[in-house]
């Protein structure tokens, strides 16, 4: 990690995530939260027709979706199929791929009808790029 001011580093990471999202057809946003659903970073492309729900946008969720995923992921891992790596949620007009990356959760916002497999194929690349952030958050 470069020793840059935190806001500058966050801006650089957000710009890199937006650039990556722009290279994958149908991927319109990447949201990084902690396991309680507190947003750490959000990168939404100009193609997105809806902003990800955040407390600032007026969305009212008593339990953040990402926190629910963290609990579901922990429970699914008890089925002896191995660790739950990601979960795909399909809605009326969007698909959200939640990625388990303790202590973080990545939420990939995908347009309806997009190639979800193509989005899932970049998860290892995202995990590698975000590994330094994961290590910092794990240490706190």
GIURGI-V286818 format. One record per backbone hydrogen bond with DSSP energy under -1.0 kcal/mol. NH is the residue of the N-H (numbers start at 1). CO is the residue of the C=O. E is the energy in kcal/mol with one decimal. If there is no record, write none. Layout:
[[NH | CO | E] [NH | CO | E]]
This chain:
[[4 | 2 | -1.7] [9 | 5 | -2.5] [10 | 6 | -2.6] [11 | 7 | -2.2] [12 | 8 | -2.2] [13 | 9 | -2.4] [14 | 10 | -2.7] [15 | 11 | -2.5] [16 | 12 | -2.2] [17 | 13 | -2.4] [18 | 14 | -2.4] [19 | 15 | -2.3] [20 | 16 | -2.3] [21 | 17 | -2.8] [22 | 18 | -2.1] [23 | 20 | -1.3] [24 | 21 | -1.2] [27 | 24 | -1.9] [28 | 109 | -2.5] [29 | 109 | -1.2] [30 | 43 | -2.8] [31 | 107 | -2.7] [32 | 41 | -3.0] [33 | 105 | -2.4] [34 | 38 | -2.0] [35 | 103 | -1.0] [37 | 34 | -2.1] [40 | 32 | -3.5] [41 | 32 | -1.7] [43 | 30 | -2.9] [45 | 28 | -2.7] [48 | 45 | -1.3] [58 | 55 | -1.0] [59 | 54 | -1.4] [68 | 64 | -1.8] [69 | 65 | -2.3] [70 | 66 | -2.1] [71 | 67 | -1.7] [72 | 68 | -2.6] [73 | 69 | -3.3] [74 | 70 | -1.9] [75 | 71 | -2.2] [76 | 72 | -3.1] [77 | 73 | -1.8] [78 | 75 | -1.4] [79 | 76 | -1.8] [87 | 98 | -2.4] [89 | 96 | -3.1] [91 | 94 | -3.0] [95 | 110 | -2.6] [96 | 89 | -2.9] [97 | 108 | -2.3] [98 | 87 | -2.9] [99 | 106 | -3.1] [100 | 85 | -2.5] [101 | 104 | -2.0] [104 | 101 | -3.0] [105 | 33 | -2.4] [106 | 99 | -2.1] [107 | 31 | -2.8] [108 | 97 | -2.8] [109 | 29 | -2.8] [110 | 95 | -3.0] [111 | 26 | -2.8] [112 | 93 | -1.1] [114 | 111 | -1.8] [116 | 114 | -1.2] [119 | 115 | -1.4] [120 | 116 | -2.9] [121 | 117 | -1.9] [122 | 119 | -1.3] [123 | 120 | -1.5] [126 | 122 | -2.4] [127 | 123 | -2.9] [128 | 124 | -2.2] [129 | 125 | -2.2] [130 | 126 | -2.3] [134 | 130 | -2.4] [135 | 131 | -2.5] [136 | 132 | -2.1] [137 | 133 | -2.5] [138 | 134 | -2.1] [139 | 135 | -1.5]]
